[in-house]
Amino acid sequence: MTADAVRTRDRIQAQILELDPLFERTLASHPDWWCQREMKSTGETRDWRTFFIKLEYRDLQEMNRAWALDEDVRSKKRRELV
């Protein structure tokens, strides 16, 4: 399972090609789906925006199984999507 988590230039480029049209479609439909974040220490607003991308529904069980089988390689905290 953890071999799938390896970051390579090709994998990143493939993800960008998948996410780019989703990002554009989300922005076209929901131009106000963003927020500005504040720095915790000072409360100042950062000079960049956090955008949200609408993704198609996927069955969460596959990802939950992968996380359950992970032996602390990717994260120490147990996760489960519901």
N, C-alpha and C positions, 0 to 999 in steps of 0.2 A: 504493500500500500504506500509506504513512504517514498518509494522510488518515483511515484507519480508527482511528488511535490518538488522535484528538482527544477530550479529555475534556469532556463537557458534563454539565449537571445531568440531562438526560433519559437519557443513556447510563449514568451512574452509578446512577440510580434503577432502570433496567432491569436492571443487573447485580445490584443488591441484591435485586430481586424474584426473580431466578434463584437467587442464592446462599442466600437466607434459608431456604427449605425444605430445601436440601441440608445447611446447617449444623444445623438442628433435627434432621433425620434422623440425621446423624452423631452428634450429642450423645446422642440417644436410644439408638443402638446401641452407642456407644463413649464413655461419659461420662468415661473416663480419658484420652482423646486430647488432652492438653494438656501443656504444660511451662511451668515458670517459667524465665526467663532471668536470667543474672547479668550485671552490668555488667563489662566487660573491665577497666576501670581499678581498681575496688575489690573486685570479686568478690562484692559485695552482690547479693542477690536483688531483682529489680525487683518492684514491687507490682502487677503485672498478669500475666496468663497469655497464652500463645500457643496458640491452638487450631488444630486441623487439620480440614480439610473433605474428605470423601471425594467425589470427582467421578467421573462416569461416564467410561469410556474414550473417548478421541478419537484419531483418526489424527493422529500428530504431524507428518507430512510437510507438511501445510499451514502449520503454524506455522514449521517449519524453513525452508520456502521463503520465507515472509515475512521472516524474520530474515536470510536470505541476500541477499535483494533490498534490504534496508534499507541506505541509504547513510549510516550513522552518525548518523541522526536520533534514534533512540531510545536506542541504546547503542553505545559504541565497541568493547566486547568482543564477539567473535563467539560465538554460542551455538548449540547443537544439542541437541535432546532425543532421547534414545534409549530 
